[in-house]
């Protein structure tokens, strides 16, 4: 199970994977353009502070979720 918080967020999201192998996370804007790719092992943080407010989508090996940045 993957935990992603806080959502909505202002500056960053925390990800807990509970996995000792790296998982690739891709973040897309509302138009479907790839914005960022990060690898997380067990737990980590992804900085979103430079992005404008809006709705973004995150995908990782079958997991898809919506992230709202304000």
C-alpha positions as CSV (number, residue, x, y, z in Angstrom):
1,X,0.0,0.0,0.0
2,X,1.3,3.5,-0.9
3,X,0.5,6.5,1.3
4,X,0.6,10.0,-0.3
5,X,0.0,13.1,1.9
6,X,-0.9,15.9,2.3
7,X,-3.4,16.2,-0.5
8,X,-4.2,18.9,-1.3
9,X,-0.7,20.3,-0.8
10,X,1.1,23.6,-1.1
11,X,4.8,22.8,-1.4
12,X,5.5,19.0,-1.2
13,X,4.0,15.6,-0.9
14,X,5.3,12.7,1.2
15,X,5.2,9.2,-0.1
16,X,5.5,6.0,1.9
17,X,5.8,2.9,-0.2
18,X,6.8,0.3,2.4
19,X,9.0,-1.2,-0.3
20,X,12.8,-1.5,-0.2
21,X,13.0,-1.3,-4.0
22,X,12.8,2.0,-5.8
23,X,9.4,2.9,-7.3
24,X,9.2,5.4,-10.1
25,X,6.6,8.1,-9.7
26,X,5.6,10.3,-12.6
27,X,3.7,13.6,-12.2
28,X,1.6,15.0,-15.1
29,X,-0.2,18.3,-15.6
30,X,-3.9,18.4,-16.4
31,X,-3.0,18.4,-20.2
32,X,-1.1,15.1,-19.8
33,X,2.4,16.4,-20.1
34,X,5.0,14.8,-17.9
35,X,6.2,17.3,-15.4
36,X,8.5,15.3,-13.1
37,X,9.8,11.8,-12.5
38,X,11.1,10.7,-9.1
39,X,12.3,7.4,-7.6
40,X,11.3,6.7,-4.0
41,X,12.6,3.9,-1.8
42,X,10.5,3.2,1.2
43,X,9.6,6.8,1.9
44,X,10.5,10.2,0.5
45,X,9.3,13.7,-0.4
46,X,8.6,15.3,-3.8
47,X,9.0,19.1,-4.0
48,X,6.1,20.7,-5.9
49,X,6.7,24.3,-4.7
50,X,7.7,25.5,-8.1
51,X,4.5,24.4,-9.8
52,X,1.5,26.7,-10.2
53,X,-1.7,25.9,-8.3
54,X,-3.8,23.3,-10.1
55,X,-4.6,19.7,-10.5
56,X,-1.8,17.2,-11.3
57,X,-1.9,13.4,-11.7
58,X,0.6,11.0,-10.3
59,X,1.3,7.5,-11.7
60,X,3.4,4.6,-10.4
61,X,3.2,1.0,-11.6
62,X,-0.6,0.8,-11.9
63,X,-1.2,3.3,-9.1
64,X,-2.9,6.5,-10.3
65,X,-3.9,9.4,-8.1
66,X,-4.9,13.0,-8.4
67,X,-2.9,15.7,-6.5
68,X,-4.3,19.1,-5.9
69,X,-1.8,22.0,-5.4
70,X,-3.0,25.3,-4.0
